[in-house]
Every structure is written in structure tokens, then in C-alpha cells.
Amino acid sequence: MRDLLRWLVVGLVILAAKEAFADRYIDGVPIPDDAAVIAADPPAGFSAAWVGRWGGELKHILIVERIKDGGTADVVFAWGDAPQLGIKRGWDRPNARIDGNTLTLTGSNYSATYRRSASWVEASYERGPLNRRAELTRMSFATLLAPDMTFAAAGESIMIDSGLLENGQPIRLQVVISKPEGAGPFPLLVFNHASTGKGTNCESFKLVTFDRGFAKIFVNKGYLVAFPQRRGRGKSDGLYDEGFYADRTLGYTCEPERALAGADRALVDIEAAVAALRRRQDVKNERVLMAGTSRGGALSIAYAGMHPNDVAGVINFVGGWITEDCGLAARQINSTLLARGAAFQRSTLWLYGLHDRFYSLGHSGQNFAVFRSAGGKGVFLPFDMDGNGHEVITEPAKWRSDVKHYLDEIDASGGK
């Protein structure tokens, strides 16, 4: 890969003289001081900054400054230093054309193609027979210019071999990773994603779930933060099948047996992802910190009970499996799943909100009581979320101090 990257940069180095005109640096990557994104609010399509790494190594920023009539665009194509590869940072403003969800750049002796899907872009760079790839995350131009913006917190998408088979075919799972700069190894935090509302919108299954704000908090604390996408979610292989009615168009089922079988399937995916992540050289050989929101929060609690010796702690944001629309079945399903976590004999942190449209505070409090009566240990904290109680994770100012206290407890008890 190093030789290929050296050749990749032959074309880029020719353009490096433009660096003389750049007086602004984004985590070591130069951009021209007059760069700007001129777009509707909120940005649509490609209008934004896009951040990633060619070959998972070379820092890259694409700024789509302006989309013009006729399908053309003004863009900034920028890259960082890689001294170990003999690469010098620089930027260019190549010709750009947009056709639907595809943006194509044409430079003096190279081309690059970007294919957009939701909040991600798949990119390829070509110069002669050489082709390198990258996956870029969207961010606003203001976020790009923030003093504390780093590539480590921007998120990198990888595909891992899960060891799972479906219809005889091996399953790869997508994982979005944010980590501190350097080789590590780092303690691992695995964040488990939520469901997709009612489960009736198939298009939403393919959206990649990644919380940049959450990741940034824990990257700053020294963690490698991983967001595995379970089977059929995001770009992961396989069928998304976490407890649907027999007629899948009806969405998530209220039938306890089918619903809990779907949770079991999700837990298998998490187990496979954690095992693969723990084999990475940049991950410390120690207990894993688990976290998640909504279905992901409930799964994190249950996973800890199934793997009590492998988990340092659990941060559960508004965890539950099926909404209260299912009536008494919801109480049976949710309490059964969350009670599995009782076998984890370390403290857990449960963060819930008032006025949650999916789980009332009374319902979630009863689930916590069942967990405690089964022998589980934890703290249940309610927050006033101004009518949006299911979105606790989006308000770190409300829970940051409680999480810090919890992490201090884990460290003091030798939880890692």
C-alpha cells in the first residue's frame, strides 16, 4: 500500500505549489484561505465539507464550495503530509461535475469520483493504472474550521470479517471508528445503534449510524470508539431481521418470541464485532466499555450480562427493545431483555429522558426495577429534555458530568 500511495502522490505533488496560497490548516491539511461553502441552509446534496483518508492513511478533505447550473461545481481537493511515504501536503481546485449522486473531479493528470449515500461518500482516486479508495464523512464548513477538529474524531469506515455465515455466505460488518492520533493501543468503547422507528422504511436500514459528538467526547478521553452496523444495517452484509412480523411490511413485531429472537440475533452480531475489534493491534487487551442508545442501550446491558468478565461498564441511553405501542407485550419484552444484564455484577449507568415518545419514564423505571430485583447493579438518572426525551444522547451537557463520575468509578475499581 505504501508504494501505491507514493505513486498516488506523484500527481498530487505537482500541485503542491498551491500550498503557498493556503494560510489555513485543518489538522495539518491545508486549504485556501478563501475557501467557503455557499449552499442552502440546511446543506443539500454534496454541498458541505467531506473528510476521510485515502487508503485509510492519507488525510483528505473535499470542500464542495458551490454547485452551479449545468451540473458543474467549484471544489477544493486537499491532502495532508505523510512523511513516512514522502508525501507533502497541498490542495487543488480541479474541474468538477455532478450527475445525481456522483461527483467527478478532473485534475491535470488524475481523476477522482465520489458517490454519495446519506451522510457518507465513497471515493476513488485514479492516476493511470493506480486506484485508491476512501470513505468520507460529511461535516458543515463551520465544524471543519473549528479549532479542535481532528481527523481522529471525524470517523473512518471499515468492513470487518465477522465469522458469521448467512445462506452459506460469509458476512462482513461495517464499523465506523474514531480514535486518538497515534498507534495506540487504546481502550475500546463499542457503541450500539438504535432501530429505525417502526421498521417499515426499508430505505432507512441502509443509513450509517455514527454520532460524531459522542465519539469526540470519548476520543478526547483516549478511547477508540467503534460503531458496528449490525447485519443488514448501513453497508453491512446480510438481512436486517431484528424482530419483524412475518409480513415484514408491518415492521417490528409485538410478539414476544419473535421480538426476543431478533434481539438474540443482534447480540450475536455485537459479539462478532467485539471479537474482531479486540484483535486489532490498536486496541488494548482489557475489558470493553459498552454504550448504546434505544435498542442499542438495551443490547449493551444484555451483552454485559452475557459477557460479565469482558465488560468494564455500560452506558445505556434510553434503552428499550419495543415501544409501548405494544402494550403489555412491551413490558414483557423490554424487562426480559434488560434483566439479562443482571449477571454483570459491576455498576451500570442508565440515562433516560422525560417525555420520551417511545418509552415513558414510568415504563423505563419499571424495567430498571426488574433489572435490580434480578440482582443487577446500576444508577437510573432521568433528564428533562424539553419534550424530546428519547434524544438524551444529543445533549451531552446534561450527562457529561455523570458519565465522568461513572468512568472515574470504573478506573477506581480496576474495571479495565
Secondary structure, DSSP 8 states (H G I E B T S, - for coil): -HHHHHHHHHHHHTTGGGGGG--EEETTEEE-TT------SS--TT-SEEEEEETTTEEEEEEEEEE-GGGEEEEEEEE--BGGGTB--EEE--EEEEETTEEEEE-SS-EEEEEEETTEEEEEEEETTEEEEEEEEEE-HHHHHSTT--HHHH-EEEEEEEEEEETTEEEEEEEEEE--SSS--B-EEEEE----TTS--GGGGGS----HHHHHHHHTTT-EEEEE--TTSTT--S---SSB-SSGGG-B---HHHHHHHHHHHHHHHHHHHHHHHTSTTB-SS-EEEEEETHHHHHHHHHHHHSTTTEEEEEEES--SS-GGGTHHHHHHHHHHHHGGGG--S-EEEEEETT-SSS-HHHHHHHHHHHHHTT--EEEEEE--TT-GGGGGG-HHHHHHHHHHHHHHHHHTT--
